[in-house]
Amino acid sequence: MAETRLSLLMMVVTAAAMGGGMLVISHLLGRVKGTRLDLTPYECGMKPYERMDGHRYSIHFYLVAMLFILFDIEAAFLWPWAATFRAFADNKMFALGEMGVFLGILVVGFVYVWQRGALEWD
């Protein structure tokens, strides 16, 4: 038991030392100040059309992006369940019910977001 804890402690100390060492080395060897060219936005090799100093983006862009990520990750949970469905030899109906509850919650959330107008693009 003690050697397991010792090996875990050694691994944590080694990971922390490597992470800290990389930060220190990059700070010492890296460029301190960027040039004017480094600080300009790069858009496919062309100069930007307009300055973005006071420009505000619509919240709908971020909202749709967050909802896409949310529903995409939830849909990704279907893959491991489908891959291991045959392993539920005795509890196939239980596993099917659990996935039904999960999909029901997902559909209720999707309908709520849809009715609130979060998916409307103006």
N, C-alpha and C positions, 0 to 999 in steps of 0.2 A: 504494500500500500504506500509506503514511504517513497519507494523508488518511482512509483507512478506519479506521485506529486512532484518529485524532484525533476522528472523528465518533462512534465508539464510546465513547471517553473522555468526550466532551461529553455524550452521552446518560446515561452512568452518573453523572456529576457532577450533571446536572440532576435525575435521579430521586432521588439521595440528598439534594440540597438541598430538593426539594419534600417528600419524606418527613420530613426533619428539621424543616423549616419548619412543616409541619402539626402535628407533635408539640409544638413549642415554642408555637405559637399556641393549641392546645387546652389546654396547661398554663397559659398566662397568662390566657386568657379563660374557662376552664372553672370550674365550681363546685368549691371545694376540699373541702368537707365536706358529706356528704349528711345530710338530716334523718332523723328516726326513721321517717317515712312512706316515704322512699325506700329504706330498708334492709329493710322488711318484704316478705315474699314476696307476689306477686300471683297469685291463683288465680281467674281469671274473675270478678273483682269481688267475690268472697266472702272472708271471713276464713278462714285455714287452720284445719282441724279440730284439728290437734295440733302441738305444737312439734317441730321436727326436730333439736334439739340433739344428742342422743345416738343417734339412729335410724340403723341401718345397713341398707343395701340389700343384697339377695342378689347374689352374684357372677354368678348365672345370667342376670340381666337384662343385664349388661354383656357377658357371653360371647356370648349370643344376638345382641345388637346388633352386636358385632364380627364374628361369623361372617356375619351378613346382609350387612354392608358388604363383607366379603371376597368372598363368592360373587357378590354383585351386581356388583362391579367386574370380577371375572373373566368374568361373563356378558356384561358390556358390551364385552369384547374380541371377542366374536363378531360384532358389528355391522360394524365396519370390515372384518373379514375377509370377511364375506358380501358386502359392498358392492363389494369389489375382487376377488372371486373370478374374474370373467370376464377380468381383466387378466392372469391367469396362463395365457396361451394355451398355452405349451409345457409348463408344469410344473403342470398341474392335479392330477395324482396326488400330486406332492410337496406341494403346498399342502394337499390333503386329508389326507395323512399327518401333516403338521405339526399341523393342527387336531385330528386324532385323538389325537395325543400330548398336546396341551394339554387336551383334554376328558378323556382318560384320567387325567391327573394331577389334574384337578379332581374327577373321580368318586372316585378313590382317597382324596383328602382328605376328601370328603364322607362316604364310608363310614367312614373312621377317626373323624371327629367324631361320627357317628351312633352307632357302637359304643361310644365312650367315654362316651356319655350326655350330651353337651353340649347336645343339643337337647331334652332332657327338661325340662319346666316343672313344678316342684313346687308 
